[in-house]
Amino acid sequence: MKHNCKWAVIATCTAKNGGKYEEFERVTALFTTLINAEDFINKCLPKENRASFRVERIEK
């Protein structure tokens, strides 16, 4: 499947594994433009959760 998405919104998550907490990253959404990716974070996510998300360019 071919797509033109060049920007990913990535969430940093924390989960308990056994007796300790581990941090991992998960791709949340893909976008064709940087502006759309930033708008997703700023307009769709609650303010208190925004710090856990970032935008990265997808390299082929």
N, C-alpha and C positions, 0 to 999 in steps of 0.2 A: 504494500500500500504506500503510495507516494503522497507526501504532504509538504507544504511550504512553511511549516512551523519552524522558526529559528530561535524562539525564546521559550524558556521553561521557568515556571514558578516552582521553587523548591522549598519544601517545609523541613525544618529541623525538628525532629521528634525525640522524645525520651520514653523508654520503656523499661520496665523491671524485668531483668533476666536472672532468675535465681535469686540471690540475695543482693544484687547490685543493679544500679540503673545504667543503661547504655544509651548513648545518643546515636541516632541514625538519620539519614536524609531520605526524602521521598519526593518524587516528581508529582506535583499536584495538578498542574494544568500546562498546556502548550498553547502558544500564540504565534501569530505571524509577525507581529510588531512588538517592539519594546514598550511602546505606549500602552497597548492593550494589556500586556502583562502587568505593568505598573498600575494601571487602572483597576485591574482585578484585585490586587492587594489593597489599594487605597479605598476602593468603593464597595467591595464585596465582603471584606473581612472585618470583624470587629477590631476596634483600635487596640484592645488588650492582647490580641493575638498576632498583630502585624509584625512584631519583632522576630517572630519565628520563621518568617518567609523572606525569600530573596529571589531575584531574577538572574538567570544565567543564560548566556548565548549558547546554543547547541552547536557543537562542532561536528562535522561529518568525518 
